[in-house]
Amino acid sequence: MQGTYELFESIVEEENLYQNYSRQELKLILRYHSYAIFGIFQDWTPEDTKNLDMIVHEVYLIMMGKNATEDVFLC
């Protein structure tokens, strides 16, 4: 879990995300995203494996504060 948190933290720093949030709020947001990823893995299916690129892309869009339906995913 710590590795996921650190990965999200580095993305947030590199992309200058969540600048309007306090450090405490940012920690909560990062914990939320980290636990959400582990929740997805708990119920992972072979179908999810087939759609891995799409899932990773959607998680990225969520972290960037974008709506996945507004983005065109090109395979």
N, C-alpha and C positions, 0 to 999 in steps of 0.2 A: 504494500500500500504506500509506503514512504517513497518508493521510486516513482510511482504514478503522481503523487503529490509534487515531487520535485520536478518532474517533467512538465506538469501544468504550470508550476511556478516559473520555470524558465521561459515557457511560451508567453506567459503573461508579461514578463519583463521584456522579452525581445519585441513583442508586438505592441507594447505600451497599452495594455488592456486594463480596464477597471481603474483608471486614474482618478475617478471621482469617489472612490471608496477608501475608507480608512484601512489601516493595516489589519485590524481585527476583522473587519468585514471581508477583506480579501482572503484571509485565512479560512473563514467560514465558506466562502465561495469555492475555494480550492478543495477543501475537504468534501464539500458537496459533490463536486465533479469527480473526485477520486473515488468516493463510495459509489457513485452512480455507475462508473465503469465496472467496478467489482460486481455490482448488481447485475449488469448485463452479462458478465462472464458466468455467473451462477446458473443461468438458464440458457447457456450457449447451445446452439443446435447446428447440425450439419448445414442447414439452410443459411444460418448466419455466416458460416465459413465461406459459403459461396458468395455472399454479399458483403464480404469484409471491406472491400474498397469503399462501398457506399456507406457503410456504418462508420468507418473512420472519417470519411468526408463529412458526414452529418454531425459527428461529435465535434469536429473542427469548427463547423459553422456555428454550432451552439456556443462554443467557447468564444467565438468572435462576435457573438450577439447578433448573428444573422439568422434569417428564417430559411430553412432548407428548401421550402417550396418556392422561394424567390430565386434560388440559385439553380443554374442548369449544370447538372453533373454529366460530364463527358467521360465515357469509358474508353 
